[in-house]
Amino acid sequence: MVYLHYPQASRGLGNLSVLELDRNAVHFLPDDVFVDLGRLTELRLADNQVEHVWARTFRGLRSLHRLRLTSNRLGNVPTATIQT
């Protein structure tokens, strides 16, 4: 089981455009975990164990065009989570 707890984990990856975390047993995505990835265009989190997405989990992903969350344990995703 993988917990992405610390926003600091993404520091130094500001130029990253695609992040693939499919099939990594990710369980928990806290607020601001991707805050330093402003140039990310695609985030792949399919086939994990994510049960909940917080209102600020995806904050800072201003260039995101594709978000893949299929095959997780999500009941719903708050509308405030994804801002256009």
Beta strands, then each sheet from edge to edge (+ up, - down):
strand 1: 2-3
strand 2: 18-20
strand 3: 26-28
strand 4: 42-44
strand 5: 66-68
sheet 1: 1+ 3+
sheet 2: 2+ 4+ 5+
end
